Amino acid sequence: MTAAVAPPALDGLGDDLAAAARDEAARWDRDGALPTGVRRAAAVAGLLTADLPVGHGGLGATPAQVGELCARLGGVCGALRALVTVQAMVAAAVLRWGTAGQRARWLPAFARGELLAGFAATEAGAGSDLTAVDTRIRAVGGGRQPTLELTGAKRWVTFGQVADVLLVLGVLDGRHTAVLVETDRAGVTRQPVEGQLGLRAAQLAHVQLDGVRVPAANRVAPPGFGLSHVAATALDHGRFTVGWGCVGMAEACLRDMTDHVLTRRQGGTLLAEHQTVRGLLGRAAVDTAAARELAARAARWRAAGAPDAIAGTVAAKYAAARTAALVAGTAVQVLGAAGCAPDSRAGRFYRDAKVMEIIEGSVQVAELHIADHLLRRARAAGPGGRP
């Protein structure tokens, strides 16, 4: 099946913002925050939920266009790409599983940037295994205004310091349930996370929910669908955009290395003439190109609604995150002191890439998903069949 041709008007989506951010990203990383003006610029440009249908305020961008957007942003600032990722994760979940009323209420506000969204799933005892979430949700009151009350502690919420609404995963009557919680409600407290390894400008927070009450209409999908459907949709979108962001990081590091070895001399000889350095560049180039190909395949499968689209996204994110970590590490090595400087893009990406190997499913968990998919296909094909 041939994927739809991308609308020409959206080619180069995010180019202007990426160009403007290129010289500022190191400062944002040092300051530990993405400026409000940058978030507003992303919203005005339509980048926060670019793949939402036009009728819901989005640009109707294809998966390939969203991927390239995240590669462009990821190639300058991981936190800027993360802003697009988390907003789109929550929007994708509401679009897929929300009611008509919820879509009308929330999606245009997400698209315009009037509301900044966060995804609150991880807990101290629930990271890769979200079945272990312990946030309690209970129905209180009744009649014409039924209410839900949430109590729990969420950790590592991207842009949790400034988010206006959180998509919270919890348990209601023993069933996983997803609820939209406005952060200005009584009982919501936020503890900023500072000095973490990577994504330092993504304004992470630990969020405490102490008897927070929201209308029952804020529940997204029926109880029991919170993890398997709502959170799964958000995480799938997150893996896709994280993977493309990692492609952008690897490509940026490869460019930085190439430029450096063509101008830097050692013992009177250009670094580019050293066999060892050329070998490092060659491996980095092949790894980066392979990651891009897997990300592009995932985009094609998503556009076509292919049965293997989710598995393809897992594989792409896995490969791209590992590649970003390897190529960024190589870049720091090749650049030497310049790669270790406080404002070094390679150094910043070296830290960010390690985080990318953990979020939205660690590389070890991804390996299990990929193997499970391979084995299911092999069993379905039967002896001698092609998996």
C-alpha positions as CSV (number, residue, x, y, z in Angstrom):
1,M,0.0,0.0,0.0
2,T,1.4,3.4,-0.9
3,A,1.4,6.1,1.8
4,A,-0.4,9.3,1.1
5,V,1.7,12.1,-0.3
6,A,2.5,14.8,2.3
7,P,0.8,18.1,1.8
8,P,3.4,20.5,0.4
9,A,2.3,23.3,2.7
10,L,3.7,21.4,5.7
11,D,7.1,20.6,4.3
12,G,9.8,22.0,6.5
13,L,7.4,22.1,9.5
14,G,9.3,23.5,12.5
15,D,12.3,24.8,10.5
16,D,12.0,28.4,11.8
17,L,11.6,27.4,15.4
18,A,14.5,25.0,15.2
19,A,16.8,27.7,13.6
20,A,15.8,30.1,16.3
21,A,16.5,27.6,19.1
22,R,19.9,26.4,17.8
23,D,21.9,29.1,19.6
24,E,19.7,29.2,22.7
25,A,19.3,25.6,23.6
26,A,22.5,25.3,25.7
27,R,21.3,28.2,27.8
28,W,17.9,26.7,28.3
29,D,19.6,23.5,29.5
30,R,21.7,25.5,32.0
31,D,18.7,27.4,33.2
32,G,16.6,24.3,33.6
33,A,13.6,25.7,31.8
34,L,12.1,26.2,28.3
35,P,11.1,29.9,28.1
36,T,7.4,30.7,28.0
37,G,7.9,32.6,24.7
38,V,9.3,29.5,23.1
39,R,6.3,27.4,24.2
40,R,4.0,30.1,22.8
41,A,5.9,30.2,19.5
42,A,5.5,26.5,19.1
43,A,1.8,26.8,19.7
44,V,1.4,29.7,17.3
45,A,3.2,27.7,14.6
46,G,0.8,24.8,15.1
47,L,3.6,22.4,16.3
48,L,2.2,21.2,19.6
49,T,-0.4,18.9,18.1
50,A,0.4,19.0,14.4
51,D,-1.1,15.7,13.5
52,L,-4.5,16.5,15.0
53,P,-7.2,16.8,12.3
54,V,-7.8,20.3,11.2
55,G,-11.4,20.1,12.6
56,H,-9.9,19.8,16.1
57,G,-7.4,22.6,15.6
58,G,-4.4,20.7,14.3
59,L,-2.6,20.8,11.0
60,G,-3.6,17.4,9.8
61,A,0.1,16.5,9.4
62,T,1.1,13.0,8.3
63,P,3.2,10.7,10.5
64,A,6.2,11.4,8.2
65,Q,5.8,15.1,8.7
66,V,5.4,14.8,12.4
67,G,8.5,12.6,12.5
68,E,10.6,15.1,10.5
69,L,9.3,17.9,12.8
70,C,10.6,16.0,15.8
71,A,13.9,15.2,14.1
72,R,14.4,18.9,13.4
73,L,13.6,19.9,17.0
74,G,15.4,17.0,18.5
75,G,18.5,18.0,16.5
76,V,18.7,21.3,18.4
77,C,16.9,20.8,21.8
78,G,15.6,17.6,23.4
79,A,13.3,19.6,25.7
80,L,11.7,21.4,22.8
81,R,11.0,18.1,21.1
82,A,9.7,16.8,24.4
83,L,7.2,19.6,24.6
84,V,5.8,18.5,21.3
85,T,5.9,14.9,22.4
86,V,4.0,15.2,25.6
87,Q,1.3,17.6,24.2
88,A,0.7,15.2,21.3
89,M,0.6,12.1,23.6
90,V,-2.3,13.5,25.6
91,A,-4.0,14.8,22.5
92,A,-3.7,11.5,20.7
93,A,-5.3,9.7,23.7
94,V,-8.2,12.1,23.9
95,L,-8.7,12.0,20.2
96,R,-8.8,8.2,20.1
97,W,-10.7,7.5,23.3
98,G,-12.4,10.7,24.4
99,T,-16.1,11.5,24.0
100,A,-17.3,14.0,21.4
101,G,-17.7,16.5,24.3
102,Q,-14.2,15.8,25.6
103,R,-12.6,16.2,22.1
104,A,-14.5,19.5,21.6
105,R,-13.4,20.8,25.0
106,W,-9.8,19.8,25.2
107,L,-8.3,19.3,21.7
108,P,-8.6,22.9,20.4
109,A,-7.1,24.2,23.6
110,F,-4.2,21.7,23.3
111,A,-3.7,22.7,19.7
112,R,-3.7,26.4,20.4
113,G,-1.4,26.0,23.4
114,E,-4.0,27.5,25.7
115,L,-3.6,24.4,27.9
116,L,-0.2,22.7,28.3
117,A,-0.6,19.0,28.9
118,G,1.4,16.5,30.9
119,F,1.2,12.7,31.1
120,A,1.3,11.4,34.7
121,A,1.7,7.7,34.8
122,T,5.1,6.8,36.4
123,E,5.2,6.3,40.2
124,A,7.9,5.2,42.6
125,G,6.8,1.6,42.3
126,A,5.6,1.7,38.7
127,G,8.0,2.6,35.9
128,S,8.3,0.1,33.1
129,D,5.5,-1.9,34.7
130,L,2.5,0.5,34.8
131,T,0.2,-2.3,35.9
132,A,1.6,-1.5,39.4
133,V,0.3,2.1,39.6
134,D,-1.1,2.8,43.0
135,T,-2.9,6.1,42.5
136,R,-6.3,5.6,44.0
137,I,-9.4,7.0,42.2
138,R,-12.8,6.8,43.8
139,A,-16.3,8.0,43.0
140,V,-17.7,10.4,45.5
141,G,-21.1,12.2,45.6
142,G,-23.6,11.4,42.9
143,G,-26.7,12.8,41.4
144,R,-26.3,15.4,38.7
145,Q,-22.7,16.1,39.4
146,P,-20.7,12.9,40.1
147,T,-17.2,13.5,41.1
148,L,-13.9,11.5,41.1
149,E,-11.3,11.9,43.9
150,L,-7.7,11.0,43.2
151,T,-4.9,10.3,45.7
152,G,-1.4,9.3,44.8
153,A,2.1,10.5,43.8
154,K,3.4,10.7,40.3
155,R,7.0,11.1,39.3
156,W,9.1,12.4,36.5
157,V,6.2,14.3,34.8
158,T,7.6,16.0,31.7
159,F,6.7,19.8,31.9
160,G,4.9,18.9,35.1
161,Q,6.1,22.2,36.6
162,V,4.0,24.2,34.2
163,A,1.4,21.9,32.8
164,D,-2.2,23.1,33.1
165,V,-3.8,19.6,32.9
166,L,-2.5,16.1,33.5
167,L,-3.6,12.8,32.0
168,V,-3.4,10.7,35.2
169,L,-3.3,6.9,35.2
170,G,-4.8,5.4,38.4
171,V,-7.0,2.6,39.7
172,L,-10.8,2.9,40.2
173,D,-12.5,-0.1,41.7
174,G,-9.6,-2.3,40.8
175,R,-9.5,-1.2,37.2
176,H,-7.0,1.0,35.5
177,T,-8.6,4.3,34.7
178,A,-7.4,7.5,33.0
179,V,-8.6,10.9,34.2
180,L,-7.8,14.5,33.1
181,V,-6.8,16.6,36.1
182,E,-6.4,20.4,36.0
183,T,-3.4,21.3,38.1
184,D,-5.0,24.4,39.7
185,R,-7.4,22.1,41.6
186,A,-7.1,21.9,45.4
187,G,-4.8,19.0,46.5
188,V,-2.4,19.2,43.6
189,T,1.2,20.0,44.6
190,R,4.3,20.0,42.4
191,Q,7.9,19.5,43.3
192,P,10.3,20.6,40.6
193,V,13.0,18.1,39.6
194,E,16.4,19.8,39.0
195,G,19.8,18.7,37.9
196,Q,18.7,15.4,36.4
197,L,21.0,13.7,33.8
198,G,19.2,14.9,30.7
199,L,16.2,16.9,29.4
200,R,17.1,19.6,32.0
201,A,15.0,22.2,30.2
202,A,11.9,20.0,30.2
203,Q,10.7,21.3,33.6
204,L,10.1,17.9,35.1
205,A,8.2,17.6,38.4
206,H,7.0,15.1,40.9
207,V,3.3,15.6,41.4
208,Q,1.3,14.9,44.6
209,L,-2.4,14.3,44.4
210,D,-4.1,14.6,47.8
211,G,-7.8,14.0,47.5
212,V,-8.0,16.0,44.3
213,R,-11.6,16.2,43.0
214,V,-12.6,16.5,39.4
215,P,-15.9,16.0,37.5
216,A,-16.5,12.4,36.5
217,A,-16.8,13.9,32.9
218,N,-13.0,14.2,33.1
219,R,-12.6,10.4,32.9
220,V,-11.3,9.3,29.5
221,A,-12.8,6.0,28.4
222,P,-14.5,3.5,30.8
223,P,-12.7,2.1,33.9
224,G,-10.5,-0.8,32.8
225,F,-9.4,1.0,29.6
226,G,-7.0,3.4,31.2
227,L,-3.8,1.4,30.7
228,S,-4.6,-0.9,27.8
229,H,-6.2,1.7,25.6
230,V,-5.8,5.3,26.8
231,A,-2.2,5.2,28.2
232,A,-1.2,2.7,25.5
233,T,-2.2,5.2,22.8
234,A,-0.3,8.0,24.5
235,L,2.8,5.9,24.9
236,D,2.7,4.7,21.3
237,H,2.6,8.3,20.1
238,G,5.4,9.1,22.5
239,R,7.6,6.3,21.2
240,F,7.1,7.5,17.7
241,T,8.1,11.1,18.3
242,V,10.9,10.2,20.7
243,G,12.4,7.9,18.1
244,W,12.4,10.6,15.5
245,G,13.9,13.0,18.0
246,C,16.7,10.6,18.5
247,V,17.3,10.4,14.8
248,G,17.7,14.2,14.8
249,M,20.1,14.0,17.7
250,A,22.3,11.4,15.9
251,E,22.3,13.4,12.7
252,A,23.3,16.6,14.5
253,C,26.1,14.8,16.3
254,L,27.3,13.3,13.0
255,R,27.4,16.7,11.4
256,D,29.3,18.2,14.3
257,M,31.9,15.4,14.1
258,T,32.3,15.7,10.4
259,D,32.8,19.5,10.6
260,H,35.3,19.1,13.4
261,V,37.5,16.4,11.8
262,L,37.7,18.5,8.6
263,T,39.2,21.5,10.4
264,R,41.0,20.0,13.5
265,R,44.6,19.0,13.1
266,Q,46.6,16.6,15.3
267,G,50.4,16.5,14.7
268,G,50.0,18.6,11.6
269,T,47.5,16.1,10.1
270,L,43.7,16.6,9.8
271,L,41.7,14.3,12.0
272,A,39.8,13.3,8.9
273,E,43.0,11.6,7.7
274,H,43.3,9.3,10.7
275,Q,42.1,5.8,10.0
276,T,40.6,5.3,13.5
277,V,38.6,8.6,13.2
278,R,37.3,7.6,9.7
279,G,36.2,4.3,11.1
280,L,34.3,6.0,13.9
281,L,32.6,8.3,11.4
282,G,31.7,5.4,9.1
283,R,30.0,3.4,11.9
284,A,28.2,6.5,13.1
285,A,27.0,7.3,9.6
286,V,25.6,3.8,9.0
287,D,24.0,3.5,12.4
288,T,22.3,6.9,11.9
289,A,21.1,6.1,8.4
290,A,19.7,2.7,9.7
291,A,17.8,4.5,12.5
292,R,16.3,6.9,10.0
293,E,15.2,4.1,7.8
294,L,13.4,2.3,10.6
295,A,11.7,5.6,11.7
296,A,10.6,6.2,8.1
297,R,9.2,2.7,7.9
298,A,7.3,3.2,11.1
299,A,5.8,6.4,9.7
300,R,4.7,4.7,6.5
301,W,3.1,1.9,8.5
302,R,1.3,4.3,10.7
303,A,0.0,6.3,7.7
304,A,-1.3,3.0,6.1
305,G,-2.8,1.7,9.3
306,A,-0.6,-1.4,8.9
307,P,-1.1,-4.3,11.5
308,D,2.6,-4.0,12.3
309,A,2.6,-0.3,12.9
310,I,2.8,-0.4,16.7
311,A,5.6,-3.0,16.6
312,G,7.4,-1.0,14.0
313,T,7.3,2.1,16.2
314,V,8.7,0.1,19.1
315,A,11.6,-1.1,16.9
316,A,12.2,2.4,15.5
317,K,12.3,4.0,19.0
318,Y,14.6,1.2,20.2
319,A,17.1,1.5,17.4
320,A,17.0,5.3,17.3
321,A,17.6,5.7,21.1
322,R,20.5,3.3,21.0
323,T,21.9,5.0,18.0
324,A,21.6,8.5,19.5
325,A,23.4,7.3,22.6
326,L,26.2,5.6,20.6
327,V,26.7,8.4,18.1
328,A,26.6,11.1,20.8
329,G,29.2,9.2,22.8
330,T,31.4,8.9,19.7
331,A,30.9,12.6,19.0
332,V,32.1,13.5,22.5
333,Q,35.1,11.3,22.0
334,V,36.0,12.7,18.6
335,L,35.5,16.4,19.7
336,G,37.6,15.8,22.7
337,A,37.7,18.9,25.0
338,A,35.2,20.7,22.8
339,G,32.8,17.8,23.2
340,C,33.1,18.1,27.0
341,A,32.6,21.9,27.1
342,P,29.6,23.1,29.1
343,D,27.8,24.4,26.0
344,S,28.7,21.4,23.8
345,R,25.7,20.1,21.8
346,A,27.3,16.7,21.7
347,G,27.8,16.7,25.4
348,R,24.2,17.7,26.0
349,F,22.9,15.1,23.6
350,Y,25.1,12.5,25.3
351,R,23.2,13.1,28.5
352,D,19.8,13.4,26.8
353,A,20.3,10.2,24.7
354,K,20.8,8.1,27.8
355,V,17.4,9.3,29.1
356,M,15.9,8.4,25.7
357,E,17.0,4.8,26.2
358,I,14.8,4.8,29.3
359,I,11.6,6.8,28.7
360,E,8.5,5.5,27.0
361,G,9.8,2.0,27.6
362,S,13.5,1.1,28.3
363,V,15.6,-0.6,25.6
364,Q,15.4,-3.9,27.6
365,V,11.6,-3.7,27.6
366,A,11.6,-2.9,23.9
367,E,13.7,-5.9,23.2
368,L,11.1,-8.1,24.8
369,H,8.3,-6.5,22.8
370,I,10.2,-6.9,19.6
371,A,10.9,-10.6,20.4
372,D,7.3,-11.3,21.3
373,H,6.1,-9.8,18.0
374,L,8.6,-11.8,16.1
375,L,7.5,-15.1,17.8
376,R,3.8,-14.4,17.3
377,R,4.4,-13.9,13.6
378,A,6.5,-17.0,13.4
379,R,3.8,-19.1,15.1
380,A,1.2,-17.7,12.9
381,A,3.2,-18.5,9.8
382,G,3.8,-22.1,10.9
383,P,6.9,-24.3,10.4
384,G,8.9,-23.2,7.4
385,G,6.9,-20.0,7.1
386,R,8.4,-16.5,7.0
387,P,8.0,-14.6,10.4
